[in-house]
Amino acid sequence: MSMHSQQQAEGEMLGLYGRMVTLVLVLIILGFLGWRYFNGVEEVRSQSLALEHRRLITTLPMIRSQWLSSGRPHSIKLEWQEWHASEVNAVPASLQAQDGASVLMSTAGWPQLRNLDYLGCERLWLQLLGSNLTELNIIAAYQGNSQSCRYTALDGSALTYQQTTGEVVFWRAGEN
C-alpha cells in the first residue's frame, strides 16, 4: 500500500509540474504577444507625426491656391471648413468664435499665427488640419528667433512650420 501511495504522490507531483510548466509557457507567450502589441502601439504613435507632416505639406499649397484665387485677402476661411459646415461639430468649438475659423495670411500667402506663442501654434494646427494636438500627443512650441512653430511627438520626432516662408521640416526621432 505504501508503494501505491508513493506512486500516487509521484503522479500528483508530475501532474503539478506539468501544469506549472504549461502555465509558465502560457505566461511567456502572453508576455511576448503583449510586448509585440505595445511596441506596435508605440510605432503607430510615432508614425502619427509623419502622417500629419504629409497632410500639412499637401494642405499648405491648397491653402495658398485658395488665397491666390480669392484675391490675396488678409485672411481666408478655409474651404474644408465651408465644406463641412453642415456637419454637426465639424468646426471645433474653439474655432467657432468670432473670426475664429478665418486664417490670417501673410503678404506672401502663408498661414500666420494670431498669437506668437504655443497657443497660437496650437490654434494654427487646428485651423489647418482640424485635429487636436492633445489627442495626437503632440506638443506645440513657438520659436521666436525663427518665427516658427515646432510640434514635437512623444517619441522625439518633430515638425517645424516656418510662417514667413511656409517651409515645413520633419525630423524623425533618432535622425540628425
Summary of the structure (lengths in Angstrom):
residues: 176
radius of gyration: 27.6
end to end distance: 76.9
largest distance: 103.7
contacts: 461
relative contact order: 0.12
helix: 52%
strand: 17%
